Structure formats: C-alpha cells, structure tokens
Amino acid sequence: MMLPLLLCALFLGLLPAEAAPEADQIFGLPGLNNEPSFRQFSGFLNASEGKYFHYWFVECQDDPRFCPLVLWLNGGPGCSSLAGLLTEHGPFLIHSDGSTLMYNTHSWNKIANVLYLESPAGVGFSYSDDKKYMTGDEETAQDNYMALRDFFHRYPEFSKNDLYLTGESYGGFYVPALAVKVKEDSSMNLKGLAIGNGVTDNKMDSHSSIYFSYYHGLIDISGWSLMEAACCKRRRCNFFNPRNKQCSNAVNEAFSKANSDKLNIYNIYQPCLEGEPGEIRDYGDHIKAYLPGIMSVESHSQFSKRLREMSQLNKTISLGVPCMNDSDITTYLNNPEVRSALHIPNQLPRWEVCNDEVFYTFQREMEDARSQYLQVLDEKKYRILVYSGDVDMACNFLGAEWFVHSLAQKSEKFYQPWMYKDGDQLQIAGYAKQYANLTFLTVKGAGHMVPTDKPLQAFQMFRRFINNEPF
C-alpha cells in the first residue's frame, strides 16, 4: 500500500510509544464551533498482522487519570462504532445537515475515557493490507484484543485505569468473546461488561421475537392461533427452526406480515426514515445494513434471494441501515476536511456506516454467548450489565431476559422499577433485576440504540453501573 513513510511507521508501531498520541491528537474538528475542554485522538491500532483498526478516543471531561476507560463496539457484524460516537453517547452529535456538530449534554465521556473502535477490518476506516475482509467471531475477538493491547502500548498512562468493555447489537457476541481474552491478561484492569440490546442466544432471540411481535400487535390472533396449533405441544412452542412444514409456513407468514418494509424494527414506535432523494431505500446489492437476529435459516435464504433479484436492477443503490437515515453521518465522515482532521489517509475508501462484505462473509461461529458469560461470572469479580430498550424488535428484551435467566445466577433483588431523575422528579426509567454481579434491565420506550432514544436515562444508567450503584 502506497503510504507515506511516516504513516507506515506509525501504523506498524515502529516509532516510540509516546509519539503516537501526539501524532494522533485531533485539533480543529470541522463543524464544531468551540474547541472541547478535553483531548481527543484518532488513528490506527495494530490488530493481527497486516490489520489496522481505526479508533477515535475521547478523554474524560473530568480528570482522565482517575476516570475509567470504556471500550465501545457497535455490532453488525460490520457496522462502525463511530455511529455510537456521533449518534448515541459521544461528546458530539451530528446535525441533520451532515456538516455541523453539537455538544451532547449526556455524553458518556463526562465520567469516562471512551475508546470507539471500528472493528473488524473493513468496517469504517479500518483496513487490512490484503483487503480480504472475511472474518469470524474468534478471529474478531483476537483482533480486538490485539488492538486493545496496542492502545495500552501507545497510551500506557491508562493501563491501570478501571477497564469496561461495552457495546450493542452484535456487540452482544463481540464483548463477552473479547472479555474471555482480556480477563486472562493481568496488564489490563478489567472491571466489567455492559451490553445494550445485544444478541445473546440465536434460538432465544428468534423464538422470543414471535412473542414480542404478538404482544405488540404486529401479529393478530388468527396468525398466533395458526402458529400455536402447528408449533406448540403441551404449552411448549418451537418457533425457531420449525420441524414441520405447517409450523414453518405459519411462522414465515406471520413474520412477513409483521416485518413490513415500513416498520422500523429498531424502534417500532418510531417512523421509518427515508434516505436522500433518488436513493432506493430497499434491499440491494450494496446494502450497508445488518439483519436482526429474528430471522430463521429459511428467512435468511429468502432474504439472500431477494438481494440477488434487487441487484439486477439498473439503478444506483445507496443504502444505510433499513429505516435509519445515515446520510448525515456519512456526509460528515467523508468530508475531506473531517478525514484530514481524523488523520485518515487519502488512499482509504469512502466511509460507510456498515460494510456488506464483512456482514455477508462473516463466519458466525457462536450460536450463543452462554459459555463466555459464565466464564466471566465464575470469576466473581467482574460485573455485567445487560440492558434493553423495550420497543426494539431487532434484538428484543424478552430474548435478553430469557438468556440472563438461563445463566442460573442467584437473584439478589426481584424484578422492580428502576428510577431516573428528571429535574426534581423521579420517574420510572424501566425495570431491573439484580443478581450477585449481573444486572438485567429495560429502558422504557427506547429502541435498539438506547442512548439515542433515551439519552438522560441511558447516561444515568451508565453512571450507576460505572459507580457500582444499585438500580
């Protein structure tokens, strides 16, 4: 790859460790009226040989020396963590014009140093020398671990800070898989994990989505009765991977009705947003999206067939996540001045919120995250928070709750409301159940991206978790 020698040296870690942060520091971020009171950095971390993960690191607005370090991973697989930074809980949120930023009142870096990592290679600005982006769960976990090690090599002053691994969606697999590796490394001060609307168990996630759809009025009593008759025996139902044609047909018909093209599966109470004029907001050959965990193997096959059909259209297809208009963040991060401020080499391709090549070639080796959760919980010194916006259909709260219950941890507090402070008033934020070092909670009225939908509640939830305060 034709890169300047200095950049090559930085990427390969050949310069002294203390040089990288200075070279990566961000100055004069376009679209921001006032310079932030905290430092921020953008550059590349070495993962496995020949792979370079782009990161954007924002220091704590309080004293960074004493704030915890939080790693954030978006899901997909194949979607960028910069979406978490610029649309969820980062210090800046992007305006709809795609060119200006505003400060986020409820930014998580008010109380933490936050590292946003674009993973795996091929996602966002992250890349590999060979440009081959087929990977899988185990390889991604190892690459994330190596990138985190390189971060501490470049920023040794943070190596003793409390470390939390966090993420959402397919991050429900990324985070615990990474935690199993990090907990064995005594040079890292791991304290806990937080996972929002994450995949947990493919069977439970898929099975529970039927109940979620029915209880939210997306499936009528006739459709439910057909599924119940074909898929249930002695009050036990199997909607995942149906074993008979009648059940399969009933489930697929119910899903086809519930999963309308205009239904925003990430927040069923929010509208389905359209893209820019002239874009095809449908499935296509260049879709930059990921599928929810609700689809059966047969549904995935049908989806792939539709993709092939759509790709034959003689039209330009420019897409983001279905029902999510990402033109603002895409426009901003492809602004040449922004790329320059973030130290992105000109040779790297256009930034997209999700990479279809990574998604469609990703080797899904994990069926569930049970083993990884139990390995972490068995240590009895790490805390885990599993939180779910309760109107997300893509990774619904029922599946997450069932999964947490299946871990058979000793309950310390019964399921009850947890509160947040809105001015002088206490309001119900959702419902929580606490175990010895595991908490499951819902966020009332939030969808897949909890900090986007309920920023105040999400920040207070995050603060309590970091400070080890009860819910």
N, C-alpha and C positions, 0 to 999 in steps of 0.2 A: 504494500500500500504506500502510495507516494505521500508521505507526511514530512513536514519539516523536522530536522534532526532534533530540535529541542522538544517538540511534541512527542516524538518517538521515545526520547529519553524519559519523559515524564510518564508515558503510558507503561513503559517497561520497568519503571521503578528504579532506574539506574542513577537518578540524582539522589542526594541526601534526603532523608525523610522530612526534615524541616523545610525543604524548599517547595514541596508540593502544595501545601496550604496557601502559601504566599502567591504562588502562580495561579491557583485556582480561585482566589478570592474574587467575588463579584463586586464591581463598582459601577454605579450609574445604570441601574436596571431600567430599561426603557418602559415608559408608561407609568412610572412611579414618581409622584410629584416631590415627595420628601424622602431623603435618604433614611433608611432604617437605623434604629439605635443599636442593632445587633449586627454581627458579621454573618456573612453567608458565602458559600463556596460552591463551585460547580466544576466538575472534571470527570476523570475516568479512573476506576479502580480495576486492578487486575483480578480477574476470576481465574478459571483454569487457563492453561497456556493458550495464548492467542485470542483470548476473550477479554473484552473491556466493557465494564458496566458503567454507564453514566450515572452520576449521583448529583444531587443538589442537597446541600447540608445547610441548615439554618440553626444558628446558635440560639440558646435560650435568652429570652428578653430579661430574665433575672440573671444572677451570676452563673455563667455557663460552667464554672468549675464545680459547682455543687448541684447542678440540675442533672437529672438522669439523662441517659442517651436512649432515644427511641428510634428504632428502625421501622420504616413503613414500607409495606409491599402491597400494591394493588394486584388484582387477580388476572382473570382471563381463562386459561393461561394465554399470555401475550399482550396484556394491557399495561399501560405506563403508570408508574407511581406519581408522575407529575400531575396526573389528574387529581390524585389525593391532595397534592400541594396547592394547586391553583383553583380547585372547585370544592374542596372539602374542609380541611383543617390547617392549611398552611398559613403563613403570616400575610399573604396577599391573595385576594380573589380577583378573578378576571372579569371585567365588564363585558357586556354583550357585543361591544364594538370590536373586540379582539385586539385592542391596541393599548388600553389603559388598565391599570390595576388599582384596587382599593385595599386598604388595610383591613384585616379580618379581626373583629373585636374578640372573637372566640378562638383564636389561633392556639394550637397546642404548644407552640414554641414559647408561649407565655410562661410555661413551667417546665419545659423540657428542651433539650437539644434534639432536633429531629433530622434524621438521615433518610431522604427519599431516594430509593434505589430502583433504577429501571432494569428489570430482570424478567426473563433471561436475555441472552444476546439476541439481537434482532428487534427488541422492543424499544420504542422511542429512539434515543440516540445511541443506545448500546449496540455493539457490533462485535464481529469476530473477523480475524484475518481471512479465513477461508470462505466467509459469507454463507456458511452452511448452518441453518438455524433449527434443524431437527434436534430436539432435546426431550427430556422427560423429567419425572418427579425427582428421582435420585440424583441425576446429573445437575438439575437446577438447585437442589439443596446443597450439593457440594460447591457449586459455583457461587452461590450466595454466601456460603461460609468463607470461601477464599476471598471474596470481595470484602467481607466484613473484617477479615484478618488484615487485608491491605489497608482498609480505612484506619485501623488502630496503628498500623505501621506509620502511616502518614500523619496521624493525629494522636500521638502517644499520650498526650495530656488528658485524653478522655478514657483511657484504658481502665481506670479504676472507678469510673462513674457507674452507678447502677445502670444495667442494660435491660431494656424491654424490647421484645420482638412483637411487632403488631402488623395487622393487615386486614384485608376484607376479601370477600368473594372466594376466588380460587386461592387466595392467601390462606384460607382455611386449611389447605394442604401444605402450602409453602412454609407457613410459620412453624407448625409443630415439627415438620421434617427438618427444618433448619435448627430448631431448638435441641433436637436429639444430638446434633453435632456440637452445638455451642456449649451445651452443659458439660461436655467432656473436656472442654478447653479451659484450664484454670486461669489463663491470661484474660479471660472475659468474665465480667462480674454480672452474670445473668441473674435477673430477679423474677421475671415473669413474662407472660404472653397475653396479648389481647387480640381477639379476632371478632370482626364485625360481619354479620350476615355471610358467614363463611360456609363453604362446602364442608361437610363433616363425614357423611356416610352416603354413598351414592344411592343405596337402596332406601334408606330412611328419607333422604331428601326428595327422591322421586315419589315414594309412597305417600308421604305427608302432603305433597303438593295437591293431590286429589282432594284430601280433606280441606285444605286451605281454599281451594277453588270452590268447593261446595259451600263451605261456611261463609264465603264472601259473595255468594250469589252469582258465581260465574258458571255454575252447573245447576240445572234445575232438578226437580225431584224425579222427573222421568229418566234423565240421564243417570242420576245417582242410583235409582232402582235397578236399571239395567246392569250397571257395574256391580252392585251389591249381589244381584242374582247370579252373575257369571263369575265373579271373582272372590266371593266370600263363602266360607263354610264355618259354621259354629261361631259366628261373630269374629272370625279371623279372616282378614282380607289380604290379598296379594295383588296390588296394582302395579308393582314393579316387575318387569319381565314376565308378563302373563303367560301361563302354561297352557291355556286353551284359546282357540280362535275367537270364541264368543267374548271372552274377557278382553282379549287384545283389541277386538273391534270396538267394544264398548268404551274402553279407555281411550283409544285413539279418537273416537268420535267426540267424546267429552272434551278432550284436550283441544281438538280442532275448533270447537265452539268457544271454549274458554280463552284460547290463545289467539284472539283476533289480532290482525296486523296493527290495529289502532289501540290495542291495550298496552299500556305502559307496565310491563311486568316487573319493573324495578320499583315502582310505586303505583299501585293500582288505582289510587285516588288522584293521581296527577295526570294531566293530559299527555298525549303522545306528541312530542315536539317534532316538527319537520325540519329538514335541513335547509340549506340555501336554495334560492330559486334555481331550477334547472337540474338539481340533483335528483337521483332516483332513491327515494328512501324505502328501499326494499332489499331483499337478499340479492347478492350478486357476486360476480367473480372476484371483486376486490373488497368484499365486506370486511370492515375493521371492527369486528364485534366478537362476542363470545356467547355461547348458548347457555341458558340456565341449566341447572342440574336436574330439571324436572322431566327431561325427555328420555324415553326408553330407547333401547338399542334400535328398535324399528323406527321410532320417530327420528333418530339421528340419520338413518338411511334415507328416509323420505326427505329430510332437510337437504342432505347432500345431493339428491336427485334434483331438487328444486334449484339448488345452486348451479348445477350444470346447465339446466334449462335457461336460467336467467343470464348466464354468462354468454349465451349465444346472441343476446340482444345487441343490435348495432347501435349502442348508446354508451355514453360515458357514465360510469357508475362511481359515485363518490360518497362514501358512507362512513358513519360512525356507529356507535352502539345504538341498536334499534330504539327509537323513541327518545333518544338523547341527542340534542343538537350540540355537537362538539366543535362547530365551526369557529367559535370564539377562541378556544384554547389552541386549536390547530393553526389558526391565523397568527396568533401571538407567537407561538414557538417556532414558526417558520419565517418570522420577520428576521431579515439578515442582521439587523442591529441587536435583536434579542439573542440570536445564535452567537454573535460575536461576544456579547456580554457574558454568556454562559460558557465561553471557550469551546464552542463546537466547531471542529474543522469543516471547511467548505466541502471536503470530499464526502462527508457523510450525507446520506439521503434525507429526503423530506421526513419530518416528524409526523407520525400518525398516532392516535390515541391507542389503537390496538393493531397488532400485526397478524394478518390472516395466515401467513406461512407458519409462524410459531404455533398458532392455535391448531391448525389442521394437521400438522405433523407431530404435535406434542404426544409423547408416549405416556399415557395415563396409567402408571404402574400402581397407583394407590386406589383401592376401592373405598377405603375409609381411613380415618386418621386415629383410630382407636389405639393401636399399638403405640404410636408416638405420644398421644396424650398420657397414656398410662405410664410410659417410661419417664415422662416429666413429673407426673403426680407422685410416682413412687418415691421420688427423691425427698418429698415432703418439705421442700424449702423454696419451691417456686410457686408463684400464684398465677392462676389462669382466669381471664375474664372472657366469657363468650356472650356477646351482645347481638341483638337482632332488632332491626326496625320491623314493626309488626304488620306493615302493609306491603312488604316485599314478597313478590311471588317467585322471583328467580331463585333465591335461597331462603325459603320461608322459615319463620320462627319455630313452627311445630317440629320440623325435622331436626333443628338445632337442639330443641328442648329434649326430644326423644333421645338424641345422641348423648347429651350430657347425662340424662337419667341412666342410660345403658352403661355408663362408666362405673356405676355402683359405688359412688363415694358417700361417705357418711354425711348426712344433712345436719347443718348447724342451725339454720333458720328456715322456717316454712316460706312458701311462696307468698309474697305480700307486695304491696305497692312500694316503690321507692320514689322519693320526692326530690324535686329541684326547686331552687329559689328563683322566682320571677319578681324582681323588685323586692317588695316586703312580703310577698305572698308565697306560701308553699303550695306547690301544685304536684299532681301525680305525673311523673315522667314515664312511668311504665311499671313493670312488675319484675321482682327479682327473687331468686332462691340461692342461698349461700351454703356451700359445703366447706370442708376444712380449709382447702386452699384453691377452691374453684367456685366461681360465681357465674350463674346464668341470669341474664336479664333481658327484658324487652324495652324498646323505646316507643312509646305510644305515638302513632301517627307518622312514624318515619319509615322510609323505604330502604332500598339497598344501600344507598350512601347516607348513612345516619347523620354525619356532621353537616351534610348539605341541607337536609330536610329539617333537622332539629339541632342547630349549632350550639345553642345555650345548654340544652340538656346533654349533648354529646361532650361538651367541654367539662361540665360538672361531673359527668360520669368518669371521664378520663382523669380528672384531678383526684377524685376519690380513689380510683384504682391505683394511681401512682403513689398516693399518700397512704395507701393501705387503710382506708377508712371504710367502715361498713356501709352497706346500702340499705 
